[in-house]
Amino acid sequence: MSQRRRTAVPTAMIAALTATLTAAATMSLSACEFDVAPGSISPGSIPVPFSVAPVPSASVGQPAYVCTAIYKILTDGAVRLAGHISSDGSATGGDQDELRDTFAAMAADIEKAGATSTDPAQREKIMALATSLDQGAKAADPQAYLSGEFPTIGQELDGTCT
């Protein structure tokens, strides 16, 4: 058997196997469709879509690491907050208390994460961000804070995340 034929046969078999597996995966994924009715999922029942590459422990406290931690806290909090807002955009009754509790928890987590920053200017902005969230937690109408200042609060850090 020639050398050419010895390499051609396994290559053809690998190509055929790859094509078969790709077709099978495509067929199995094409049937995946989810229909979720508004209000049918409770807050926290679905994990927040967030992915961060592992960071060595020596990076803890560095500005970019701290920003990643803060952005994760804000993302997790936003998902929790979304579960307490109805389809018309309002929160009533016990949900007002849930908004306050979420803002307070976010403020505490952000303050804790910000305290590790090695950059004094970044620490100052993070503490201002935590103070703002704390004010939202203490507000008579936390929904006003949610629809007012909260959507842009993370932008305060943008210049400090180098």
DADA-V135902 format. One record per pair of residues at least 12 apart in sequence whose ideal C-beta (glycine too) atoms are under 10 Angstrom apart, sorted by the first residue. I is the first residue (numbers start at 1). J is the second residue. D is the distance in whole Angstrom. If there is no record, write none. Layout:
BEGIN
I | J | D
I | J | D
END
This chain:
BEGIN
38 | 86 | 9
38 | 87 | 5
39 | 83 | 9
39 | 86 | 8
39 | 87 | 7
41 | 83 | 8
42 | 83 | 6
43 | 79 | 7
43 | 80 | 5
43 | 81 | 8
43 | 82 | 7
43 | 83 | 3
43 | 84 | 7
43 | 85 | 10
43 | 95 | 10
43 | 98 | 8
43 | 102 | 9
44 | 76 | 9
44 | 79 | 8
44 | 80 | 6
44 | 83 | 7
45 | 83 | 9
46 | 79 | 8
46 | 83 | 9
47 | 76 | 9
47 | 79 | 9
48 | 72 | 8
48 | 75 | 6
48 | 76 | 5
48 | 77 | 9
48 | 78 | 9
48 | 79 | 5
48 | 80 | 9
49 | 75 | 8
49 | 79 | 9
50 | 68 | 9
50 | 71 | 9
50 | 72 | 6
50 | 75 | 6
50 | 76 | 8
50 | 79 | 9
52 | 65 | 9
52 | 68 | 6
52 | 69 | 9
52 | 71 | 9
52 | 72 | 7
53 | 68 | 10
55 | 68 | 8
55 | 69 | 10
60 | 113 | 10
60 | 116 | 6
60 | 117 | 10
60 | 118 | 9
61 | 113 | 10
61 | 115 | 9
61 | 116 | 5
61 | 117 | 6
61 | 118 | 5
61 | 119 | 9
62 | 116 | 9
62 | 117 | 8
62 | 118 | 6
62 | 119 | 8
62 | 122 | 10
62 | 161 | 10
62 | 162 | 9
63 | 117 | 6
63 | 118 | 7
63 | 119 | 5
63 | 121 | 9
63 | 122 | 5
63 | 123 | 10
63 | 157 | 9
63 | 160 | 6
63 | 161 | 6
63 | 162 | 6
64 | 160 | 9
64 | 161 | 6
64 | 162 | 7
65 | 113 | 9
65 | 116 | 8
65 | 117 | 9
65 | 118 | 10
65 | 161 | 9
66 | 110 | 10
66 | 113 | 6
66 | 114 | 7
66 | 115 | 9
66 | 116 | 6
66 | 117 | 4
66 | 118 | 8
66 | 119 | 8
66 | 122 | 6
66 | 123 | 8
66 | 126 | 7
66 | 157 | 9
66 | 160 | 8
66 | 161 | 8
67 | 113 | 9
67 | 114 | 10
67 | 117 | 9
67 | 122 | 8
67 | 126 | 9
67 | 154 | 9
67 | 157 | 5
67 | 158 | 9
67 | 160 | 7
67 | 161 | 4
67 | 162 | 9
68 | 113 | 9
68 | 161 | 8
69 | 109 | 9
69 | 110 | 9
69 | 112 | 9
69 | 113 | 4
69 | 114 | 9
69 | 116 | 8
69 | 117 | 10
69 | 126 | 10
70 | 106 | 10
70 | 109 | 9
70 | 110 | 6
70 | 113 | 6
70 | 114 | 7
70 | 117 | 9
70 | 122 | 9
70 | 125 | 10
70 | 126 | 6
70 | 129 | 7
70 | 130 | 9
70 | 153 | 10
70 | 154 | 7
70 | 156 | 10
70 | 157 | 6
70 | 160 | 10
70 | 161 | 9
71 | 154 | 6
71 | 157 | 8
71 | 161 | 9
72 | 109 | 9
72 | 113 | 9
73 | 105 | 9
73 | 106 | 6
73 | 107 | 9
73 | 108 | 10
73 | 109 | 5
73 | 110 | 5
73 | 112 | 9
73 | 113 | 7
73 | 114 | 10
73 | 129 | 10
73 | 130 | 10
73 | 133 | 10
73 | 154 | 10
74 | 106 | 7
74 | 109 | 10
74 | 110 | 8
74 | 129 | 9
74 | 133 | 9
74 | 150 | 9
74 | 153 | 7
74 | 154 | 5
74 | 157 | 9
75 | 154 | 9
76 | 102 | 9
76 | 105 | 9
76 | 106 | 8
76 | 109 | 9
77 | 102 | 6
77 | 103 | 8
77 | 105 | 7
77 | 106 | 4
77 | 107 | 9
77 | 109 | 8
77 | 110 | 9
77 | 133 | 8
77 | 150 | 9
77 | 153 | 10
78 | 102 | 9
78 | 106 | 9
78 | 146 | 9
78 | 150 | 8
78 | 151 | 9
78 | 153 | 10
78 | 154 | 9
79 | 102 | 10
80 | 98 | 8
80 | 99 | 9
80 | 101 | 9
80 | 102 | 5
80 | 103 | 10
80 | 105 | 8
80 | 106 | 9
81 | 95 | 10
81 | 98 | 8
81 | 99 | 6
81 | 102 | 5
81 | 103 | 8
81 | 106 | 9
81 | 142 | 9
81 | 143 | 10
81 | 146 | 6
81 | 150 | 8
82 | 146 | 10
83 | 95 | 9
83 | 98 | 8
83 | 102 | 9
84 | 96 | 8
84 | 97 | 9
84 | 98 | 5
84 | 99 | 6
84 | 101 | 10
84 | 102 | 7
84 | 142 | 10
84 | 143 | 9
84 | 146 | 9
85 | 98 | 10
85 | 99 | 8
85 | 143 | 8
85 | 146 | 8
85 | 147 | 9
89 | 143 | 8
89 | 146 | 9
89 | 147 | 7
90 | 143 | 7
90 | 147 | 10
91 | 141 | 9
91 | 142 | 8
91 | 143 | 5
91 | 146 | 8
91 | 147 | 10
92 | 143 | 9
95 | 142 | 9
95 | 143 | 9
96 | 139 | 10
96 | 140 | 9
96 | 141 | 8
96 | 142 | 6
96 | 143 | 7
97 | 142 | 9
98 | 142 | 9
99 | 136 | 8
99 | 137 | 8
99 | 139 | 9
99 | 141 | 9
99 | 142 | 4
99 | 143 | 6
99 | 145 | 8
99 | 146 | 6
99 | 150 | 10
100 | 136 | 8
100 | 137 | 5
100 | 138 | 7
100 | 139 | 8
100 | 142 | 5
100 | 145 | 10
101 | 137 | 8
101 | 142 | 9
102 | 133 | 9
102 | 136 | 9
102 | 137 | 8
102 | 142 | 9
102 | 146 | 9
103 | 132 | 9
103 | 133 | 5
103 | 134 | 7
103 | 135 | 9
103 | 136 | 4
103 | 137 | 4
103 | 138 | 8
103 | 139 | 8
103 | 142 | 6
103 | 145 | 7
103 | 146 | 8
103 | 150 | 8
104 | 133 | 8
104 | 134 | 7
104 | 136 | 9
104 | 137 | 4
104 | 138 | 8
104 | 142 | 10
105 | 133 | 9
105 | 137 | 8
106 | 129 | 9
106 | 130 | 8
106 | 133 | 5
106 | 134 | 9
106 | 136 | 9
106 | 137 | 8
106 | 150 | 10
106 | 153 | 9
107 | 127 | 10
107 | 129 | 8
107 | 130 | 5
107 | 131 | 8
107 | 132 | 8
107 | 133 | 4
107 | 134 | 4
107 | 135 | 9
107 | 136 | 8
107 | 137 | 6
107 | 138 | 10
108 | 130 | 8
108 | 133 | 9
108 | 134 | 8
108 | 137 | 10
109 | 130 | 9
109 | 133 | 9
110 | 126 | 6
110 | 127 | 9
110 | 129 | 6
110 | 130 | 5
110 | 131 | 10
110 | 132 | 10
110 | 133 | 7
110 | 134 | 9
110 | 153 | 10
110 | 157 | 10
111 | 123 | 10
111 | 126 | 7
111 | 127 | 7
111 | 129 | 9
111 | 130 | 4
111 | 131 | 9
111 | 133 | 9
111 | 134 | 9
112 | 130 | 9
113 | 126 | 7
113 | 130 | 9
114 | 126 | 3
114 | 127 | 6
114 | 128 | 10
114 | 129 | 8
114 | 130 | 7
114 | 157 | 9
115 | 127 | 8
115 | 130 | 10
117 | 160 | 8
119 | 160 | 6
119 | 161 | 10
119 | 162 | 9
121 | 159 | 9
121 | 160 | 6
122 | 157 | 7
122 | 159 | 9
122 | 160 | 4
122 | 161 | 8
122 | 162 | 9
123 | 160 | 9
124 | 160 | 9
125 | 156 | 5
125 | 157 | 6
125 | 158 | 10
125 | 159 | 8
125 | 160 | 6
126 | 156 | 8
126 | 157 | 7
126 | 160 | 8
128 | 153 | 10
128 | 156 | 7
129 | 153 | 6
129 | 154 | 8
129 | 155 | 10
129 | 156 | 5
129 | 157 | 7
132 | 145 | 8
132 | 149 | 6
132 | 150 | 9
132 | 153 | 6
132 | 156 | 8
133 | 145 | 9
133 | 149 | 9
133 | 150 | 8
133 | 153 | 7
135 | 149 | 9
136 | 148 | 9
136 | 149 | 7
136 | 150 | 7
136 | 153 | 9
END
